[in-house]
């Protein structure tokens, strides 16, 4: 069993259309194939404001599958360390024997999460947009926007974050990397009202988006909430939307935006991303719709990206 | 983050009294300290008759904790491979950052499982025994009996296994290693009726021990059942016992012997091993009692042995 370091993976796996396709196929497989995807295992470390999540998914017919650990320790900045870390393990489906340790430190997760956002935007955002908006200024705020740029063209980006210094840093980096104008908004409201696509990337436990800010044609991808105490969108935001999509309904109900949803209609009408990517349901069907995608993250995406990475590492 | 191979671990971790103490302390910590021990995550691979179990436990105050993967692929013998494999990961409790991959291939699990059996026997078996009995002829059948020999002296061992060839091999090895007489019994009944301590180590889904075979002073450690469809002891066996102990009641109800128990009294009176090791409850209190210990395996044991191994590996 070999251990691969993050640097090795950064050489062969990039945020590009190939990775978006890998993740899109994972969503399709999630609905079309036999999948064993147990509920996420979470270990809370209250003393250090941390949690470790373990995800896995076995897709019938795949000769390997991943087990993914990701840590989120939100006091780590005090030690000058990033809050996220982790690894993926690839196991043989036929013998159960571990094949590789991908010590990616969360890199592959960042990739497959951003790619999922791109898949969501690909099917749900308006074809032509001008302005993208992002709530949050961390790693996913960067990756999600870069991924969005691969599926939608836009020349303006609005960003809101609670710490101005971080927002400044974000603006500098993204202007340089994307070559577009980045504006720091003073409120989340400004971002939502002026953007065609909004991505929320926060660990918020109180909603950051209110229903009154929504407008026709808007698409929101909410990827921050992945645990019972987190929520980025008010229930009324979900009720006001025309289309609500998530990666897995049961998971969104347990850990995502559907958890705090007061409307049974929204829950009943929720579409799973794989139904859209498999072609059985439509994404956006008119310019004026308000669409939402709630991403909590699935083991299927982890297995897909781990296999992709391993294939490219051992080529 | 370093990867340690099985051979390195075999050099520094052995089945001895030190390891039994490590595991005994783990049980005590399970009841005395704040422990985050989420339910076991299981991934079934039906096509290959396999399953992967993931266990973890964080004990407040410990600066690291383990995540343990173990695979049981029961067709592997067709490829000349062992059915069990796996690894342990050690993570920092303070930062969530992975410290080590212990590619033990199940070795540490074998150690901590056998050690748990020894802890059970230490508190539940009669002080003085003559004959030990084992149902099963695999790895745990070997380790459990060796561990028992560290806490109880006996000069005779009875073994029953479904495959005579394997039982012969077991007898040869164990006679050589323990220097005692090993007799192959033709039935499980013979083993139970003639032994002072019986250990069941099978993946049986139908009970292997019947109530009529029990006799005063007998202690049974059942370690085979660790999933919903497994069962080694009839419900009436549990009802006939004077003392029923398990590692974790909720887990025994979900995955162990209590799952098929028809008696609410047995469930209500079930004692957790940690209560005994912590001194709050008694184990065996008379020579004539029939005692049972159901071991399903806990993340606390994994964390304890992983930390112990890492400490000895990095000394």
Interface residues (C-beta under 8 A of the other chain):
Chain A: X1 X3 X36 X38 X39 X41 X42 X43 X44 X45 X46 X47 X48 X50 X51 X52 X54 X56 X57 X58 X60 X65 X67 X69 X71 X72 X73 X76 X79 X81 X85 X86 X87 X89 X91 X93 X94 X95 X96 X97 X98 X101 X103
Chain B: X1 X3 X36 X38 X39 X41 X42 X43 X44 X45 X46 X47 X48 X50 X51 X52 X54 X56 X57 X58 X60 X65 X67 X69 X71 X72 X73 X76 X79 X81 X85 X86 X87 X89 X91 X93 X94 X95 X96 X97 X98 X101 X103
